[in-house]
Amino acid sequence: MPNATNDSPATTTEAQTFRPEARAPRGFADKRARDLRAERAILEAVSAVYERHGFEALDTGAFEYADALGKFLPDSDRPNEGVFALQDDDDQWMALRYDLTAPLARFAAQNWETLAKPFRRYAYGPVWRNEKPGPGRFREFIQCDADTVGSARPEADAEIIAMAVAGLEAAGLPRGSAVLRINNRKLLNGLLTSAGVETNGQKLGVLRAVDKLDRLGVEGVRLLLGEGRLDESGAFTKGAGLAGKAIDAVLDFVQAGSGGRSETLSKIANVIGGSAEGDEGLNELALIDAALKSLGVADDQAMFEPSIVRGLEYYTGAVFEAELLLSTLDEKGNKVSFGSIGGGGRYDDLVARFTGQQTPATGFSFGVSRLASALRAAGREPGGTARGPVVVIVFDQAHMGEYFSVASELRNAGIAAEVYLGTSGMRPQMKYADRRMAPAAIMLGGDEIAAGTVTIKDLDLGRELASGVADNAAWKAERPGQQTIPRGELVAAVRRIIAGGESGQ
């Protein structure tokens, strides 16, 4: 019988060796420079808009106590559906923030006595949702919010809307590229009350049906407002159970959104009747309209749209949604519809979860990652064309001091630069510089060092000319964009190359 201690040590080692598969968790994306640059550009542009309107920056922690997140926690014993949660060593559950609004409500309730009121803050950062991922649907993404807590005035809603309009333009969507669509939850509530709809379940059924207007059309919504709808697969969706007149009234209401804001208000007034809640909603929209006019926001930038439904159990008054109007294409060149790229509204009950006292609040949230993807799909790279560092080519280990001196000189002048630190020859180094999208490569051999000169290759120009080169030999002979200049002119020459590349983009 063989000795177990001497039995095939190689096999034992192999059994103990574990090599995990290199894979990102589902719903979590790796972001390279282009994506990060795009998100940073959007955040900087939108944050500047918020600060011009007097909003204060605020950052809260990634974790909140799970009970502070409210409706997203179906299981209080193990609250890990909808959010990513863990139990702390004091037995309390904490969860990664689901959005930026719940942390704001907690912060406002916790610090209310010390805050200048109304409290106006903006915030940005990642949020996490423990939901099924899919195409364009991630479990981690960036949001950028602005909120006013402590003002019930409709003018506060109007200011948020005006900032959203300005933020979209600052982010790279000029006028005509996007629109803010505005509604008020009180209008439809008043209409349903007048029609005799009193149960919350039936009201939610109506809201869900209205929310499908773009996808199903008027007749599809009509079925969902009534007994229900049978789709193409044979699946039946139970309807809200409204009677005929009530169905007609709802459809008249949701189709009243043509024309300017004043015209739409008149159409809505003729539809909703005289309920107190409906009249209150109309008055709030009228005040929002007046404020938007004073703020210079035109009808084509922000319009009233009665079919907009957001946050079935969340918003209490005005609601708004930003829609991309540009034609967008996916990576295969097929047309895709991005739809909403941000939204918000009035939520007067969120802070009350902590204090027991209703505190009016209104806000808007940009989906930064989604907006960056939408701009890219519309052919507008939000971070600009990729620009790598100037690359200093390495010819001789003995001259590394000179190479680093050149890189330092460029960096001190505000120009991104690096010395190649691999082990390859010149040709692979040039390929590396091109792959990095370097604007230029710096070549400094023994002859240049002795003569006090430096050779610069304009890679931006090379890439531009390469697209039209048919004869490779002629291409090599012409050596486009390469010059040898005195070392003292290095920074000025590189700046000209970078400026020429940027102007040609």
N, C-alpha and C positions, 0 to 999 in steps of 0.2 A: 504494500500500500504506500503511495507516495507521501512524502512529508508535506503537510498543508502549508507550512511556512515557506517552502521553496517552490510552491505551485505558481507558475506563470506570472511573475511580477508585472510583466508588460500588460497582461490582460487586466490585472487589478488596477493598474494606473489608468488604463483606458476607461474602465468602468467608473472610476472616480472623477474623470475629467468631464466637466459640463461646459458646453459652449452654447450660450443663449443665442437665439435668433435675433439678429439686428432688426428691430422693427419698432415703429412708433406706436404708442397706444391708440386705439381707435378713437377718432374724433379730436386728436391732438396733432397739430400741424407743425412741422419744422419750418422756420422762416429764415430765409437767407437775406442778404443785404438789400435786394430789390424790394422785398416785402416790408422789411423793417423801415427802409427809407420812405416808402410810400405811406406807411402808417404814421411815421414821425412827421412827415410833411403835413398830413391832414390834421394831426393833433396840434401842431404848432399854429397852423392857420386858424383853426376853430377856436383854440384857446385865446388867441389874440382878439378875436371877435368878442368872446365872453368878457375878457378883461376890459375892453373898451366900454362895455355896458355896465361896468362896476361890479362884476361878480368875482367873488373871492375863491381862490383855489383851495381845495380840501382833498386830503387823501386819508382814507380809512383803511384798516387792516384787511388782509385777504380773508380772514376768518371772522365770523360773527357767531354768537351763541345761536344754536339751532332754533330755539323758540322765538327768536327775533325775526325769523324769516317767514313765519306765518303760514300762509296757504300752500306753500310748496312742500310741506312736511306731512304726508298722509299717515305716517307711522311714528308716533311719539316715542315708542320704545326703541326703535332703531331707525332714526330719520335719515335714511340714505337713498331715498328715491326722489329724483328731481334735483338733489344736491349731493355733493361729496362731503360726507360727514365722518367725524371721528369722536371718540369719547376721551375726554381729558382725564388726567389723574385724579381730579376731584369729582369724577363721575358725571360731569356735565358734558352735553353734546355740543360740539362746535361744527360749523359747516363753512366751506368755501362760499364766498358771497355769490349769490345767484344773479344779482344786478347791482347797480350803484345807488338805487333808490332806498332799499330797505336799510342799508347802513346809514344813509342820510337821515332817515326817520329816527333811527336809534340815537344818532349823534345829536340831532335837534332836541329830542326828548331829554337826553342826558345833560345837555348844556344850555337849555332854553333860557334860564335866568341870566346867563352871562352874555347871550348873543344880542347883537344889534338886530332889531326886528323891523320889517321882514328880513329874514336871513337869506342872502343871495349867494349861492355857491356853485362852482363848477368842479367837475371831477372827471378823471379818465383813468383807465387801467383795465386789466383782464378780469373777466367774470367767468364762472364755471357752472355748467349745467350737466347733471347726470342724466342725460337723455340719449335716445338712440341716434347715433350720428348717421349722416348721409351726405350726398353731394351738396357742397356748399353749406352744410350744417355741422358745426363743430361743437365740441364740449368745452372748449376754451376760446374766447374771442375778446376783442377790445371794444369797450364802449366809451363814449364821451358825452357826459350829461351836463345840463345846466338846470337849476331848480330855484324857485322862490318859495320859501316856507314862511307863512304868516300873513299873506295878503289874499283876501277873497275878491279883490277887484278884478273884473274882466280885463282891465288894462294890463295886469300882470301876465295873463295868458297872451295878450297881444304882443307884449315885449318878448316873451319866449318865442313866439312864432316869427317875429321880425329877426331875432337873433338866429333862428334856424335857417331862414332865407339867406341871411348874410353869411352864415357859416358854410352853407352849401356852395355859395359863389366863391368864398375864400378857399374852399377845398379843391376847387377846379371845375365847378359846374356853373358856367355863366348863365345868365338869364335865358330862359327858354329850355334849359337842360333838365330842370327839375321843378316840381311844384309842391307846395304845402296844401293839403286838403284838410278842411276843418269841419267838424260837426259838434253837436252838443248832445250828450246822452239824455238830457232832460226833454228834448224835443220828442224823441221816439217814446220815452216813458209816458209823457203827457198824451201822446196820440193813442197809445195802448190803453191807458186808463180811460180815455174817452170812449174807446171801442169796447170797454167792459172786460179787458184782460187784466186780471188782478194777481194771479199766482206768479211767483218768481220763476217757477219752472217753465211756464208758458212764455214768459218774457224772454228768458234765456234762449228758448227755442226760436223765437222771432229774431233775436240778435244773431244767432248762429246762421239762420237762413239768409238774412240780409248780408252777412259777411261773405257769402258765396255768390253774390250778384255778378262779379266780374267773371267767375269761372263757369257758372251755370246759366247766366242770362235771366231775363225776367220770368220766363215760363218755368224754368227750373226752380227759381225762388218761390214762385206761386205755389208749386206743388209742396215745397217744404213748409210754407206757411200754413198749408191745409193739412190733409191727412198724411202726406208723406210722398216720397219719391223713390221709384225703382230705377237704379242706374243700369248702365250697359252690361255690367257683369251679372245682373240679376239680384244684386243686394238691395234690400229695402231700407231706407232711412225714414224713421218715424218723423212726422211733421209736428208743427206747433199746435195744430188743431184749431186754427182761427176759422171763423165763419166768412162767408163771401164778402160782405161789406167791409169787414175789418181787413181782409186780405187786400182789397182794392185800395183802401186808405193807406196801408203800409207801402204798397207798390207806388202809389202816387207820391208819397213822401220821398222815397228813396230815389225817384226819378226827377225830383225838383231841382237838381243841381246844375242846370244849364244856365249860362249867362254869368254876369258879374255878381259880386257879393250882394249888392242891394237888390238886384232882380231876384236872386235866389231866396233872399229873406222874404220877399213879397209872395213868392210861390209857396214857400213853406207855411207862411201865415194863413194862406187860403186852404191848406190841407189839414193842419193839425187841430183846427177847431179852437175852443176857448178854454182849455184846461189850464189851471194855475201853473203847473209845472212846465207845460209847453210854453206858456207866455213868458215864464222866467227864463227859459232857455233862449227864446227869441230875443229878449231884451239883452241878455249877455252877449249874444252874437252881434247885435247891433252896436254895442259898446266896443266890442273887439274890432268891428269894421271901422268905426270912427277912429280908434287909436291907430289901426294899421294905416289908414289914409294919412294921419298926421306923421307917422313914421316913414312915409314914402314907400310903403309896400303896395304894389299894384295888384289888380285882380288876377293877372296871369302868373303872379308869383305865389299868391296865397288865395285860395278860393273856398267857398262853402260847398261841401259835398255831403248831403244827408246819408249817403250809403256807407260812409266810413264808420266802422265799428272797431273799437280797440278794447282790450282788457275787460272781458264780459263782467267780471265782478270787482274790478279794480278802480276804474275811473268814475268820477261823480258828476262831471260837468263837461266842459269843452274837451274835445279830443282832436288830435291832429296827426297827420301822417305825411311823410315826405316820399314822393314817388319820382323815380328816375324816368325821364321822358326820352332819353337818347336811345337810339337803336344799338343793341349790344349783341356781340357774337361770342360763342364759346370757342374753345381751343381748336375745334374742328371747322370753324367758320359758319356754324349754324346759328340762326337767330335765337336768342333767349330773352326772356322777360325777367328783369330783376325785381320789378315792383317796388315794394317799400324798402327804403334805405335809412329810415329813422322814424321816430314817432314819439308821441307823448300826450300829455293832457293834464287835466285837473284831478287830483286825488286828495280829497279832504279828510279821509278817514285813516290814513296810514299812521300818522304820529299818535292818533288817539288810541292805538293798540297799546301804547306804553303809558299814556297819561290819563286816558279816560275822557279827555277833553278834545273835541274836534278842533283841528288845526288846519286851516286852508293851505294848500300847496299846489304848485303847478310846475311842470318841467318838460324837457325834451331830451331825447337820447339819440345820438348818432351811433349806428353800428359801424365802427371805424373799419374793421376788417372787411365787412360787406361793402362799404362804400369804396374802399380801395379796389376790391375785386370788380365792382361795377364800373369804376372809372377805367380800369384796365380793359374790361370787355368792350368798352366804348371807344377804345383806341387812345385813351388819355392816361399816360403813365403818371400817377400823382407824385412820384418822387423824382421824376425826370429820368433821362437816360442814364444807365449805369456808368459810373465813372470810377475807375480803379486808381491806384497810386502810380506815380512815375516810378519805373523800375530801373535800378542801377545794375547794369550787367557786370558780372564778376569774371575777369579774365585770369587773374593771378592771385593766389593766396597772399603773396608778399605785398600786394597793394590794397589789402582790406581796409587799412586806415584811410586811404584816399577815398575809397568807395563810401565809407561811413561818413566821411567829412562832407562829401557831395550830398548825401541824404540829409544830413543835419542842416546844411545850408538851405536846402529846399524846404524842409520842415519849418525852420525858423522864419521863412518867408510866407508861411501859411499854406504851403503846397504839400499834399500827401505824397510821401515817397517811401520806398523800401529798397534795401539791398537784397539781391537774390541770395538766399542761404541754402539752396539745394546743392547738388553735386554734379549737375549736368553741364554740357558744353554750351556754346553760344547759341546754336540753332534752337535747342529745347528751351533755353532761357528766353529767346525772343517769342517762341510759341507761348511760354508761360505768361509773358507780359501782355501778349495779345488776348489770351484767355481771361486775364484779369481786367480787360478793357482799359489798360493803361493808356493815357494820352500820349506818352512818349517813353522811349528807352534811352538811358544815358550810357554811353560807351567811353571808357577811360582806360586805354591801354598804356603800355610803357612809353610809346611815342608821344601820346597826348600829355601824359604827366610831365615828360621832359620838356615839352614845348609850352606848357601852361595853357593847353587848350582842352576842349571837351567836344565829343561828337554826340549829337542828339538826333534820334530818329523820330519823326512825327508819325506815330502809329495811327492817330485819328485820320490823318490824310491818307495814310497807306490803306486803311480799311475802306475809305471812300473810293479811292482809285481802283482798288482790287476788284470791286464789283464790275468794272468795265474792262478789265485786262483780258485779252485773248491770247497773247503770246507771252509765255513764261520767260523766255530768254530776254525779250525786250523789257519785260518787267524788271528783271534782275539788273540789266544794263542801266536802266534809268535811275535806279535807287531813289525813288521819289521821297521827298520830305526829309532827306538826311543832310545835315550840315555840321561842319566843324568850326567852332567859334572860340574866341578867348574865354578862359575860365570865368573871368569877371562878368561876362554877359549871360551866364547860365540862367539865372533866375528870370531875367527879362525875356529871354528866348522861350523858356518853358511857359511863362505866363501867356505869351502870344499864342503858343500852340493850344493851350487850354481854352483861351478866349475864342480862338478860331473854331475849335471843335464844338464849343457850346453854341456859337452863333450859327453853326451849320446844322444843328439838330432840329 
